[in-house]
Amino acid sequence: MTPDPQADATMLRIAQRHYVTVERMRGPERNKYIQAARRAAADALQKQGYNTTQIGRIMERDPTTVLAMLGRIGIRNQAT
């Protein structure tokens, strides 16, 4: 995939907000802080118009994993 400056900037902004690195967000780590940052990044990228396949490539995740992340966000937003 070719580099996407907008997506990279979004990932960096979310990573900084969550006090993690983009590399850790793309890595295998599964602690709650990393997972929260991943969910926020997936949500931000979706709002920018990226589809789940594109988000998966950007975040180095399977598109179904992205769907699961976005589904959790939707459930939390509906509950509040």
N, C-alpha and C positions, 0 to 999 in steps of 0.2 A: 504494500500500500504506500502511496506517495504521502509525504508529510503534509499535514493539514495544520497550518499555523493557528487557526481559530480553535480547533480541537485541542491542540497542545497548550494554548493559553488557558483554555477552560480547565483542563486537567491540572495545570500548575496552580491556578487560582484556588481550586477546590482543595488541592493537596496542602497548600499553605494555610488555608482556613482551618484545616483539620490537623495541622502540625505533623504531617507525614510527608514523605517524598512520593513523586510520581512513580518511581521505580518500585516502591513498596506497594503502591496501589495496584500496579500491574503484576506484582509477584504473587507467590503462593500463600502468603501469610493470611490468617483467618481471624485475627483478634477483632474485637468489636469496634475499635477505632478505625482500623483499616476498612472494615466492612461498611461502616457509616460513611467514610469518605468515598468509597466506590459507589454506594447508592446515590449520594449527592451528585457525583460526577455523571452517572448514568442519567439521572433526572435532568441535570443542566444540559447535557448533550442532546437529549430528546427534545427539550424545549427549544433548542437551536435548530431543530429540524432533521437531526440525524436519525436514521432508522436503527433497529436493533442489530442488524448485521454490521453496519458501519460502527456503531458503538462497541460491539464486540471486538472488531479489529483494532479500534483505537485503544481499548482497555485490555487487549489480549485475553479476551474471554469468549466463550461460546455464546452465540445469540440467545440460546435458551436460558443461559445464566443471566444474561441482561434482562430478559423478560421476567425472570424471577425477582431480580433486584427492583425493577420498575413496579412489579405487582405489589411488593412489600411497601413501597412508597405510597402507592394508591390506597392501600388498606389503611395505612397510618393517617393519611390526609382525610379520608372519609370518616374516621373515628373521632377526629377532633372537631 
